[in-house]
Amino acid sequence: GMSGMILAGEVAGARVALPVDDVRSVIELGQLLRVPHAPPHIAGVTAVRSQALTLIDSRVSLGLAPGQAEPGAKAAVIL
């Protein structure tokens, strides 16, 4: 669609905006499974409603040091 609406959030203290049309949902992270030998931007894999999702560390995508995703943290599910 072309709603023009954005979802505002924060990554490592920096304000970010995502087009709402690209966001499927916002989730609270549960258990995160680390993936051995994965590139730095892959924080791990988590499950949402029995579906496995790869968690991308946006900090790495922004050129920052990798962070530590904690259970309970929020994440946007992007199409």
C-alpha positions as CSV (number, residue, x, y, z in Angstrom):
1,G,0.0,0.0,0.0
2,M,0.9,3.6,0.0
3,S,-0.2,4.8,3.4
4,G,2.9,6.9,4.0
5,M,2.7,6.1,7.7
6,I,5.9,5.3,9.6
7,L,6.8,3.3,12.7
8,A,9.3,5.2,14.8
9,G,11.8,3.4,17.0
10,E,15.2,3.5,18.5
11,V,18.4,1.5,17.6
12,A,21.4,2.0,19.9
13,G,20.1,5.4,21.0
14,A,19.4,6.6,17.4
15,R,15.9,7.4,16.2
16,V,14.8,5.2,13.2
17,A,11.7,5.2,11.0
18,L,10.3,2.2,9.1
19,P,7.5,2.4,6.5
20,V,4.5,0.8,8.2
21,D,3.6,-1.0,5.0
22,D,6.9,-3.0,5.4
23,V,6.3,-4.0,9.0
24,R,4.3,-7.2,9.6
25,S,4.3,-6.8,13.4
26,V,6.3,-5.7,16.4
27,I,7.2,-8.6,18.8
28,E,8.6,-9.0,22.2
29,L,11.7,-11.3,21.9
30,G,11.6,-14.6,23.6
31,Q,14.5,-17.1,23.8
32,L,17.2,-16.3,21.2
33,L,19.2,-19.2,19.7
34,R,22.7,-18.2,18.6
35,V,23.8,-19.4,15.2
36,P,27.4,-20.7,15.2
37,H,29.6,-19.1,12.5
38,A,26.8,-16.7,11.4
39,P,27.9,-13.3,10.1
40,P,28.0,-10.4,12.7
41,H,24.6,-8.9,11.6
42,I,22.8,-12.2,12.5
43,A,21.9,-11.9,16.2
44,G,20.3,-15.3,16.2
45,V,17.0,-17.1,15.6
46,T,13.8,-16.8,17.7
47,A,10.3,-18.3,17.4
48,V,7.1,-16.4,17.1
49,R,3.8,-18.4,17.0
50,S,5.8,-21.5,16.1
51,Q,7.5,-19.8,13.2
52,A,11.3,-19.4,13.2
53,L,12.5,-15.9,12.5
54,T,16.1,-14.7,11.9
55,L,17.0,-11.7,14.1
56,I,19.1,-9.1,12.3
57,D,21.1,-6.8,14.5
58,S,20.3,-3.4,13.1
59,R,23.3,-1.9,15.0
60,V,25.7,-3.8,12.7
61,S,23.7,-2.7,9.6
62,L,24.2,0.9,10.8
63,G,28.0,0.4,11.2
64,L,27.9,0.1,15.0
65,A,29.2,-2.7,17.3
66,P,26.9,-5.7,17.7
67,G,24.5,-5.5,20.6
68,Q,23.1,-8.0,23.0
69,A,19.4,-8.9,22.3
70,E,17.7,-9.6,25.6
71,P,14.4,-11.5,26.1
72,G,11.6,-8.9,26.4
73,A,13.3,-6.5,23.9
74,K,11.1,-5.3,21.1
75,A,11.8,-6.2,17.4
76,A,10.0,-5.3,14.2
77,V,9.1,-8.2,11.9
78,I,9.8,-6.9,8.4
79,L,8.4,-8.5,5.2
